[in-house]
């Protein structure tokens, strides 16, 4: 649900304003109303840039020790702003030094690889020949273009043939004009021995810097974390000042903010005690009220999914608890295999003991989703791609498994249920926002759809209602249509309402059919996953036929492990993407969910 908010205005004498902000920050229940853009303030932009630097370094330090277990970071040290920025500068200098050393090492490796083609020689000997009046010139050319006569004319000496390129030198008297069709490469200034020595030194230098960075990571990670909190605290305080209006010649400071209504009495008590002026304001239609969600343990797991699309507006309903059971069921239908669902549950249970506490809610969510897959997959008779109905030991209960025809029907029925549920939510939302009389027509359409679905839909499923019940359904549908046609726009004339009713009928009929049929994808995707599992099982049996029992067992295990791993990955992706699409497109459309709310961020110390 959406937590109810109260709007407040605070007016404080300018000399007391810093103390007042400290009080609000300690209370930590006020969301500052932002009237000025953060992007227009250089100081705030500078703080954001500094925090970005620090967070980049913190991620870098985390990655340095990612492969190690039980790394204990040193306790945080208290730093001033200048000391913190100096620490950041020193760490970045180490990173730059490492990058320069790596670039230098790569350059040496490139020269070394090229010199290895020419082989070991001494530039000192070449210089001695130079002093004796002889030039040594290096050449390369395609092997097909090399002319043996160059050896006679220019004393050419073949050094190497590598990848269809010939490497050779000429030794000629100083000043001799060499006229041959070959390139003169730019040679490294050092020989192999010196290049190898330089490469070893660069490797040692890089290792030394890496060791220093790892030491810094252990010694300074917590310090950077604490420094980042201080910068966030400074940002919050500076942002509060930016959002403040100055009145009466800058003597009075006016600030507006939002407080959860349940926390308002405590806020008022504290401000009263310290003698600050405040006044509760009426929430106006144009106000962008910050959104704070509060749900039970189950629904709270699905809040990240709500935030993927958009937080609700303050006047809307929180869609999270309304779509959470549907999403869980849709995931199970798309996953389509009980064995895979069991694996997901086991894997998440094991990982919850090892991961960061921040990730535990996501693993708990996947435990629920895995349970849904286990339940649906077992009901449909698919377990690791094995059709349970075909197992002789289960022949007595095979008729209890849901077959593909029934599963397709169930997918359509559950889709229709969610659409009707969405329209009920939309009607109730209209009742809250506009009043009861405006919600009468939307609720009438809900009764029309339900009545016609019972009267015409159930016989298609071989469920026949008594004639009296069918007649009651017809009566409710007719009454609902009368209301929907004649009272869809309260206050307008009957003819306008009738025309609007006809248009709503067209939209309802065309939209309802298309929306309902789109839920067939639940059946199709689930069926695909179970079929692929069966294919991998068949491959494991047929491809290992004829092998001895030990080798066959090993090969079958490998095929099953690789095949089912791929299938689980594909099923997981499909089972997340398609339910999300059905929630965000079909359900949100029928529930008339608009979104666009902004998250509630209390003004407090980091």
PyMOL commands that set and color helices and strands:
alter all, ss='L'
color gray80, all
select helices_A, chain A and resi 14-27+38-40+42-64+81-118+123-131+143-145+149-154+192-242+261-274+297-300+303-309+320-335+338-351+357-380+388-390+392-400+404-434+436-460+467-486+494-517+520-542+549-590
alter helices_A, ss='H'
color red, helices_A
select strands_A, chain A and resi 5-13+30-32+134-142+156-162+165-173+245-247+252-260+277-281+290-291+382-383+386-387+598-599
alter strands_A, ss='S'
color yellow, strands_A
deselect
rebuild
show_as cartoon
